[in-house]
Amino acid sequence: MISRTAAWVVIGAALGGCFGSFFCVCSYRLPKGQSILGRSVCPGCGKPIPGWRNIPIFSWVLQCGRTACCSLDIPVYYVLWEVAGAAVGAGLAALFLGWN
């Protein structure tokens, strides 16, 4: 059985990965004058990205670093920011909840 602290660490990692993904959205859209709200679209062909293909870290790995619609390369720094966010989220959860 998983401990309560370990569960919170997993939740912290998931939320941190989402924060890292959102940081990437902001860093891509804001310099172009685009809104950070709204659905994600493929930068190559403009097709909307379904939610199940937009899961931080897992989607990049499962799609081998390419978009599903037009096989455009997704830069590795996107997944690195997501991994960094997940690590920070997990670390903060462990720190504040006292890893057992």
Biotite code that builds the C-alpha atoms (Angstrom):
import biotite.structure as struc

atoms = struc.array([
    struc.Atom([0.000, 0.000, 0.000], chain_id="A", res_id=1, res_name="MET", atom_name="CA", element="C"),
    struc.Atom([1.237, 3.458, -0.851], chain_id="A", res_id=2, res_name="ILE", atom_name="CA", element="C"),
    struc.Atom([1.777, 5.879, 2.026], chain_id="A", res_id=3, res_name="SER", atom_name="CA", element="C"),
    struc.Atom([-0.114, 9.134, 2.210], chain_id="A", res_id=4, res_name="ARG", atom_name="CA", element="C"),
    struc.Atom([3.116, 11.115, 1.801], chain_id="A", res_id=5, res_name="THR", atom_name="CA", element="C"),
    struc.Atom([4.085, 9.151, -1.303], chain_id="A", res_id=6, res_name="ALA", atom_name="CA", element="C"),
    struc.Atom([0.653, 9.829, -2.777], chain_id="A", res_id=7, res_name="ALA", atom_name="CA", element="C"),
    struc.Atom([1.117, 13.561, -2.186], chain_id="A", res_id=8, res_name="TRP", atom_name="CA", element="C"),
    struc.Atom([4.569, 13.398, -3.786], chain_id="A", res_id=9, res_name="VAL", atom_name="CA", element="C"),
    struc.Atom([3.005, 11.832, -6.891], chain_id="A", res_id=10, res_name="VAL", atom_name="CA", element="C"),
    struc.Atom([0.299, 14.515, -6.915], chain_id="A", res_id=11, res_name="ILE", atom_name="CA", element="C"),
    struc.Atom([2.980, 17.197, -6.459], chain_id="A", res_id=12, res_name="GLY", atom_name="CA", element="C"),
    struc.Atom([4.922, 15.768, -9.392], chain_id="A", res_id=13, res_name="ALA", atom_name="CA", element="C"),
    struc.Atom([1.821, 15.747, -11.593], chain_id="A", res_id=14, res_name="ALA", atom_name="CA", element="C"),
    struc.Atom([0.944, 19.339, -10.698], chain_id="A", res_id=15, res_name="LEU", atom_name="CA", element="C"),
    struc.Atom([4.555, 20.417, -11.159], chain_id="A", res_id=16, res_name="GLY", atom_name="CA", element="C"),
    struc.Atom([4.617, 18.808, -14.601], chain_id="A", res_id=17, res_name="GLY", atom_name="CA", element="C"),
    struc.Atom([1.460, 20.720, -15.499], chain_id="A", res_id=18, res_name="CYS", atom_name="CA", element="C"),
    struc.Atom([3.053, 23.954, -14.274], chain_id="A", res_id=19, res_name="PHE", atom_name="CA", element="C"),
    struc.Atom([6.144, 23.258, -16.405], chain_id="A", res_id=20, res_name="GLY", atom_name="CA", element="C"),
    struc.Atom([3.894, 22.641, -19.405], chain_id="A", res_id=21, res_name="SER", atom_name="CA", element="C"),
    struc.Atom([2.037, 25.901, -18.766], chain_id="A", res_id=22, res_name="PHE", atom_name="CA", element="C"),
    struc.Atom([5.373, 27.727, -18.531], chain_id="A", res_id=23, res_name="PHE", atom_name="CA", element="C"),
    struc.Atom([6.201, 26.399, -22.005], chain_id="A", res_id=24, res_name="CYS", atom_name="CA", element="C"),
    struc.Atom([2.838, 27.596, -23.323], chain_id="A", res_id=25, res_name="VAL", atom_name="CA", element="C"),
    struc.Atom([3.514, 31.066, -21.914], chain_id="A", res_id=26, res_name="CYS", atom_name="CA", element="C"),
    struc.Atom([7.063, 31.191, -23.272], chain_id="A", res_id=27, res_name="SER", atom_name="CA", element="C"),
    struc.Atom([5.810, 30.203, -26.733], chain_id="A", res_id=28, res_name="TYR", atom_name="CA", element="C"),
    struc.Atom([2.675, 32.359, -26.974], chain_id="A", res_id=29, res_name="ARG", atom_name="CA", element="C"),
    struc.Atom([3.458, 35.581, -25.107], chain_id="A", res_id=30, res_name="LEU", atom_name="CA", element="C"),
    struc.Atom([6.385, 36.723, -27.307], chain_id="A", res_id=31, res_name="PRO", atom_name="CA", element="C"),
    struc.Atom([4.102, 36.235, -30.329], chain_id="A", res_id=32, res_name="LYS", atom_name="CA", element="C"),
    struc.Atom([1.341, 38.332, -28.758], chain_id="A", res_id=33, res_name="GLY", atom_name="CA", element="C"),
    struc.Atom([-0.973, 35.321, -28.474], chain_id="A", res_id=34, res_name="GLN", atom_name="CA", element="C"),
    struc.Atom([-3.326, 34.614, -25.588], chain_id="A", res_id=35, res_name="SER", atom_name="CA", element="C"),
    struc.Atom([-2.291, 32.002, -23.035], chain_id="A", res_id=36, res_name="ILE", atom_name="CA", element="C"),
    struc.Atom([-5.929, 30.946, -22.780], chain_id="A", res_id=37, res_name="LEU", atom_name="CA", element="C"),
    struc.Atom([-7.605, 28.552, -25.148], chain_id="A", res_id=38, res_name="GLY", atom_name="CA", element="C"),
    struc.Atom([-6.835, 25.172, -26.633], chain_id="A", res_id=39, res_name="ARG", atom_name="CA", element="C"),
    struc.Atom([-3.424, 24.043, -27.699], chain_id="A", res_id=40, res_name="SER", atom_name="CA", element="C"),
    struc.Atom([-2.913, 23.712, -31.438], chain_id="A", res_id=41, res_name="VAL", atom_name="CA", element="C"),
    struc.Atom([-0.146, 22.126, -33.472], chain_id="A", res_id=42, res_name="CYS", atom_name="CA", element="C"),
    struc.Atom([2.385, 24.794, -34.491], chain_id="A", res_id=43, res_name="PRO", atom_name="CA", element="C"),
    struc.Atom([2.941, 22.947, -37.765], chain_id="A", res_id=44, res_name="GLY", atom_name="CA", element="C"),
    struc.Atom([-0.530, 22.387, -39.160], chain_id="A", res_id=45, res_name="CYS", atom_name="CA", element="C"),
    struc.Atom([-2.789, 24.310, -36.747], chain_id="A", res_id=46, res_name="GLY", atom_name="CA", element="C"),
    struc.Atom([-4.955, 21.325, -35.760], chain_id="A", res_id=47, res_name="LYS", atom_name="CA", element="C"),
    struc.Atom([-6.274, 21.349, -32.179], chain_id="A", res_id=48, res_name="PRO", atom_name="CA", element="C"),
    struc.Atom([-4.399, 19.007, -29.834], chain_id="A", res_id=49, res_name="ILE", atom_name="CA", element="C"),
    struc.Atom([-6.786, 16.710, -27.924], chain_id="A", res_id=50, res_name="PRO", atom_name="CA", element="C"),
    struc.Atom([-6.372, 16.664, -24.155], chain_id="A", res_id=51, res_name="GLY", atom_name="CA", element="C"),
    struc.Atom([-5.260, 13.036, -24.105], chain_id="A", res_id=52, res_name="TRP", atom_name="CA", element="C"),
    struc.Atom([-2.345, 13.941, -26.405], chain_id="A", res_id=53, res_name="ARG", atom_name="CA", element="C"),
    struc.Atom([-1.352, 16.880, -24.222], chain_id="A", res_id=54, res_name="ASN", atom_name="CA", element="C"),
    struc.Atom([-0.320, 15.146, -20.982], chain_id="A", res_id=55, res_name="ILE", atom_name="CA", element="C"),
    struc.Atom([2.977, 16.543, -19.663], chain_id="A", res_id=56, res_name="PRO", atom_name="CA", element="C"),
    struc.Atom([6.016, 14.260, -20.144], chain_id="A", res_id=57, res_name="ILE", atom_name="CA", element="C"),
    struc.Atom([4.020, 11.158, -21.148], chain_id="A", res_id=58, res_name="PHE", atom_name="CA", element="C"),
    struc.Atom([2.721, 12.561, -24.430], chain_id="A", res_id=59, res_name="SER", atom_name="CA", element="C"),
    struc.Atom([6.188, 13.654, -25.523], chain_id="A", res_id=60, res_name="TRP", atom_name="CA", element="C"),
    struc.Atom([7.649, 10.228, -24.716], chain_id="A", res_id=61, res_name="VAL", atom_name="CA", element="C"),
    struc.Atom([4.796, 8.211, -26.246], chain_id="A", res_id=62, res_name="LEU", atom_name="CA", element="C"),
    struc.Atom([4.848, 10.305, -29.429], chain_id="A", res_id=63, res_name="GLN", atom_name="CA", element="C"),
    struc.Atom([8.656, 10.057, -29.653], chain_id="A", res_id=64, res_name="CYS", atom_name="CA", element="C"),
    struc.Atom([9.057, 13.834, -29.499], chain_id="A", res_id=65, res_name="GLY", atom_name="CA", element="C"),
    struc.Atom([6.826, 14.504, -32.518], chain_id="A", res_id=66, res_name="ARG", atom_name="CA", element="C"),
    struc.Atom([3.361, 15.901, -33.019], chain_id="A", res_id=67, res_name="THR", atom_name="CA", element="C"),
    struc.Atom([0.704, 13.268, -33.722], chain_id="A", res_id=68, res_name="ALA", atom_name="CA", element="C"),
    struc.Atom([-0.946, 15.124, -36.586], chain_id="A", res_id=69, res_name="CYS", atom_name="CA", element="C"),
    struc.Atom([1.938, 16.162, -38.846], chain_id="A", res_id=70, res_name="CYS", atom_name="CA", element="C"),
    struc.Atom([5.044, 14.605, -37.199], chain_id="A", res_id=71, res_name="SER", atom_name="CA", element="C"),
    struc.Atom([6.680, 17.961, -36.501], chain_id="A", res_id=72, res_name="LEU", atom_name="CA", element="C"),
    struc.Atom([9.568, 17.671, -34.030], chain_id="A", res_id=73, res_name="ASP", atom_name="CA", element="C"),
    struc.Atom([8.687, 18.909, -30.544], chain_id="A", res_id=74, res_name="ILE", atom_name="CA", element="C"),
    struc.Atom([11.778, 20.562, -29.053], chain_id="A", res_id=75, res_name="PRO", atom_name="CA", element="C"),
    struc.Atom([13.301, 18.626, -26.151], chain_id="A", res_id=76, res_name="VAL", atom_name="CA", element="C"),
    struc.Atom([13.308, 21.703, -23.926], chain_id="A", res_id=77, res_name="TYR", atom_name="CA", element="C"),
    struc.Atom([9.514, 21.408, -23.618], chain_id="A", res_id=78, res_name="TYR", atom_name="CA", element="C"),
    struc.Atom([9.757, 18.029, -21.920], chain_id="A", res_id=79, res_name="VAL", atom_name="CA", element="C"),
    struc.Atom([12.772, 19.171, -19.888], chain_id="A", res_id=80, res_name="LEU", atom_name="CA", element="C"),
    struc.Atom([10.716, 22.029, -18.415], chain_id="A", res_id=81, res_name="TRP", atom_name="CA", element="C"),
    struc.Atom([7.927, 19.577, -17.649], chain_id="A", res_id=82, res_name="GLU", atom_name="CA", element="C"),
    struc.Atom([10.370, 17.179, -15.942], chain_id="A", res_id=83, res_name="VAL", atom_name="CA", element="C"),
    struc.Atom([11.900, 20.064, -13.977], chain_id="A", res_id=84, res_name="ALA", atom_name="CA", element="C"),
    struc.Atom([8.434, 21.165, -12.868], chain_id="A", res_id=85, res_name="GLY", atom_name="CA", element="C"),
    struc.Atom([7.572, 17.614, -11.829], chain_id="A", res_id=86, res_name="ALA", atom_name="CA", element="C"),
    struc.Atom([10.805, 17.335, -9.841], chain_id="A", res_id=87, res_name="ALA", atom_name="CA", element="C"),
    struc.Atom([10.176, 20.635, -8.056], chain_id="A", res_id=88, res_name="VAL", atom_name="CA", element="C"),
    struc.Atom([6.556, 19.662, -7.308], chain_id="A", res_id=89, res_name="GLY", atom_name="CA", element="C"),
    struc.Atom([7.594, 16.274, -5.927], chain_id="A", res_id=90, res_name="ALA", atom_name="CA", element="C"),
    struc.Atom([10.414, 17.836, -3.922], chain_id="A", res_id=91, res_name="GLY", atom_name="CA", element="C"),
    struc.Atom([8.167, 20.485, -2.399], chain_id="A", res_id=92, res_name="LEU", atom_name="CA", element="C"),
    struc.Atom([5.555, 17.889, -1.462], chain_id="A", res_id=93, res_name="ALA", atom_name="CA", element="C"),
    struc.Atom([8.224, 15.709, 0.159], chain_id="A", res_id=94, res_name="ALA", atom_name="CA", element="C"),
    struc.Atom([9.770, 18.695, 1.943], chain_id="A", res_id=95, res_name="LEU", atom_name="CA", element="C"),
    struc.Atom([6.550, 20.092, 3.360], chain_id="A", res_id=96, res_name="PHE", atom_name="CA", element="C"),
    struc.Atom([4.944, 16.752, 4.199], chain_id="A", res_id=97, res_name="LEU", atom_name="CA", element="C"),
    struc.Atom([8.056, 15.179, 5.694], chain_id="A", res_id=98, res_name="GLY", atom_name="CA", element="C"),
    struc.Atom([9.065, 12.154, 3.655], chain_id="A", res_id=99, res_name="TRP", atom_name="CA", element="C"),
    struc.Atom([8.739, 8.997, 5.781], chain_id="A", res_id=100, res_name="ASN", atom_name="CA", element="C"),
])
